[in-house]
Amino acid sequence: MTLLGGIIGAVVGFVIGILFTEVLFASNASWPDVVPFALGVLGWLVGSALVRRRRGPAPVVRPR
């Protein structure tokens, strides 16, 4: 499940990076080509962390 969350996060991050570099901040420079890949890696990390956090162990409730 973590793998799926990471893949979805990477795709969403990559798409947002392409949107930023091609549509919002369009220029002829070559450095913005790195932005989609950086946001893809960040999306992978965030997506997998969210799935791990959501599917973590249930908290232990101790009776009084």
MDAnalysis code that builds the backbone (N, CA, C; Angstrom):
import MDAnalysis as mda
import numpy as np

u = mda.Universe.empty(192, n_residues=64, atom_resindex=np.repeat(np.arange(64), 3), trajectory=True)
u.add_TopologyAttr("name", ["N", "CA", "C"] * 64)
u.add_TopologyAttr("resid", np.arange(1, 65))
u.add_TopologyAttr("resname", ["MET", "THR", "LEU", "LEU", "GLY", "GLY", "ILE", "ILE", "GLY", "ALA", "VAL", "VAL", "GLY", "PHE", "VAL", "ILE", "GLY", "ILE", "LEU", "PHE", "THR", "GLU", "VAL", "LEU", "PHE", "ALA", "SER", "ASN", "ALA", "SER", "TRP", "PRO", "ASP", "VAL", "VAL", "PRO", "PHE", "ALA", "LEU", "GLY", "VAL", "LEU", "GLY", "TRP", "LEU", "VAL", "GLY", "SER", "ALA", "LEU", "VAL", "ARG", "ARG", "ARG", "ARG", "GLY", "PRO", "ALA", "PRO", "VAL", "VAL", "ARG", "PRO", "ARG"])
u.atoms.positions = np.array([
    [0.819, -1.188, 0.000],
    [0.000, 0.000, 0.000],
    [0.871, 1.264, 0.000],
    [2.008, 1.164, 0.697],
    [2.916, 2.303, 0.712],
    [3.466, 2.591, -0.676],
    [3.716, 1.531, -1.428],
    [4.208, 1.689, -2.793],
    [3.194, 2.440, -3.650],
    [1.939, 2.085, -3.521],
    [0.887, 2.754, -4.290],
    [0.779, 4.229, -3.900],
    [0.837, 4.509, -2.615],
    [0.796, 5.901, -2.165],
    [1.978, 6.700, -2.686],
    [3.157, 6.069, -2.716],
    [4.333, 6.742, -3.245],
    [4.225, 7.014, -4.729],
    [3.709, 6.044, -5.470],
    [3.559, 6.220, -6.918],
    [2.553, 7.324, -7.227],
    [1.435, 7.315, -6.533],
    [0.430, 8.361, -6.751],
    [0.992, 9.729, -6.375],
    [1.711, 9.795, -5.270],
    [2.330, 11.056, -4.862],
    [3.349, 11.553, -5.870],
    [4.147, 10.629, -6.425],
    [5.148, 11.018, -7.420],
    [4.495, 11.535, -8.694],
    [3.435, 10.883, -9.132],
    [2.746, 11.325, -10.350],
    [2.122, 12.697, -10.133],
    [1.476, 12.883, -8.993],
    [0.853, 14.184, -8.708],
    [1.919, 15.276, -8.605],
    [3.018, 14.992, -7.930],
    [4.105, 15.967, -7.826],
    [4.700, 16.309, -9.176],
    [4.894, 15.303, -10.028],
    [5.442, 15.529, -11.361],
    [4.494, 16.386, -12.203],
    [3.200, 16.104, -12.116],
    [2.219, 16.885, -12.880],
    [2.188, 18.329, -12.399],
    [2.248, 18.528, -11.099],
    [2.265, 19.892, -10.564],
    [3.539, 20.612, -11.004],
    [4.666, 19.898, -11.011],
    [5.916, 20.499, -11.481],
    [5.860, 20.897, -12.934],
    [5.273, 20.064, -13.773],
    [5.120, 20.413, -15.192],
    [4.191, 21.606, -15.343],
    [3.120, 21.628, -14.560],
    [2.198, 22.768, -14.608],
    [2.930, 24.061, -14.251],
    [3.754, 24.014, -13.204],
    [4.505, 25.214, -12.810],
    [5.475, 25.654, -13.891],
    [6.253, 24.729, -14.428],
    [7.316, 25.133, -15.352],
    [6.818, 25.445, -16.755],
    [5.774, 24.793, -17.198],
    [5.325, 24.994, -18.578],
    [4.213, 26.029, -18.712],
    [3.388, 26.158, -17.703],
    [2.233, 27.043, -17.829],
    [2.409, 28.329, -17.013],
    [2.677, 28.197, -15.734],
    [2.701, 29.377, -14.879],
    [3.985, 30.185, -15.006],
    [5.130, 29.521, -15.013],
    [6.410, 30.218, -15.064],
    [7.174, 29.827, -16.327],
    [6.563, 30.006, -17.458],
    [7.185, 29.611, -18.728],
    [8.387, 30.501, -19.035],
    [9.509, 29.856, -19.364],
    [10.709, 30.577, -19.779],
    [11.529, 29.659, -20.676],
    [12.540, 30.202, -21.297],
    [13.376, 29.417, -22.192],
    [14.625, 28.888, -21.504],
    [14.743, 29.054, -20.207],
    [15.910, 28.567, -19.471],
    [15.829, 27.050, -19.313],
    [16.961, 26.427, -19.044],
    [16.974, 24.971, -18.916],
    [16.873, 24.504, -17.467],
    [17.096, 25.375, -16.477],
    [17.055, 24.929, -15.084],
    [15.671, 24.506, -14.620],
    [14.558, 25.048, -15.157],
    [13.249, 24.592, -14.672],
    [12.930, 23.142, -15.013],
    [13.755, 22.499, -15.846],
    [13.508, 21.094, -16.163],
    [13.672, 20.196, -14.941],
    [14.363, 20.659, -13.925],
    [14.605, 19.877, -12.714],
    [13.393, 19.916, -11.783],
    [12.589, 20.942, -11.871],
    [11.476, 21.150, -10.943],
    [10.475, 19.987, -10.948],
    [10.013, 19.482, -12.090],
    [9.068, 18.360, -12.037],
    [9.645, 17.117, -11.355],
    [10.928, 16.854, -11.576],
    [11.532, 15.680, -10.954],
    [11.693, 15.870, -9.449],
    [12.057, 17.081, -9.039],
    [12.180, 17.356, -7.610],
    [10.815, 17.241, -6.923],
    [9.775, 17.777, -7.550],
    [8.442, 17.664, -6.961],
    [7.921, 16.233, -7.030],
    [8.364, 15.466, -8.004],
    [8.004, 14.053, -8.063],
    [8.594, 13.277, -6.895],
    [9.858, 13.546, -6.583],
    [10.498, 12.893, -5.434],
    [9.831, 13.331, -4.140],
    [9.549, 14.604, -4.028],
    [8.863, 15.103, -2.837],
    [7.472, 14.477, -2.717],
    [6.777, 14.348, -3.826],
    [5.459, 13.708, -3.816],
    [5.544, 12.254, -3.396],
    [6.589, 11.538, -3.849],
    [6.805, 10.144, -3.439],
    [6.956, 10.062, -1.913],
    [7.776, 10.946, -1.358],
    [8.016, 10.922, 0.076],
    [6.749, 11.251, 0.864],
    [6.031, 12.259, 0.428],
    [4.812, 12.656, 1.128],
    [3.733, 11.583, 1.002],
    [3.548, 11.045, -0.196],
    [2.521, 10.024, -0.407],
    [2.781, 8.771, 0.399],
    [4.019, 8.301, 0.415],
    [4.320, 7.087, 1.177],
    [4.241, 7.343, 2.678],
    [4.637, 8.532, 3.128],
    [4.550, 8.846, 4.554],
    [3.095, 8.943, 5.011],
    [2.240, 9.513, 4.174],
    [0.828, 9.611, 4.550],
    [0.181, 8.236, 4.669],
    [0.528, 7.328, 3.772],
    [-0.044, 5.983, 3.839],
    [0.475, 5.256, 5.072],
    [1.782, 5.390, 5.353],
    [2.342, 4.749, 6.544],
    [1.693, 5.288, 7.810],
    [1.478, 6.596, 7.844],
    [0.878, 7.207, 9.038],
    [-0.571, 6.767, 9.216],
    [-1.293, 6.687, 8.109],
    [-2.707, 6.317, 8.179],
    [-2.886, 4.848, 8.528],
    [-2.005, 3.990, 8.025],
    [-2.149, 2.559, 8.243],
    [-1.256, 2.060, 9.372],
    [-0.808, 2.940, 10.226],
    [0.045, 2.544, 11.345],
    [-0.720, 1.723, 12.362],
    [-0.021, 1.248, 13.377],
    [-0.681, 0.436, 14.405],
    [-1.694, 1.254, 15.200],
    [-2.724, 0.589, 15.640],
    [-3.762, 1.247, 16.424],
    [-3.190, 1.603, 17.802],
    [-3.616, 2.703, 18.357],
    [-3.107, 3.071, 19.688],
    [-3.612, 2.074, 20.737],
    [-2.786, 1.848, 21.727],
    [-3.125, 0.913, 22.800],
    [-3.931, 1.659, 23.857],
    [-5.099, 1.135, 24.153],
    [-5.956, 1.722, 25.189],
    [-5.886, 0.809, 26.396],
    [-5.398, 1.365, 27.498],
    [-5.267, 0.572, 28.718],
    [-6.461, 0.855, 29.627],
    [-7.108, -0.197, 30.111],
    [-8.233, 0.034, 31.026],
    [-7.750, 0.574, 32.357],
    [-8.634, 1.316, 33.009],
    [-8.283, 1.891, 34.318],
    [-8.721, 1.000, 35.424],
])
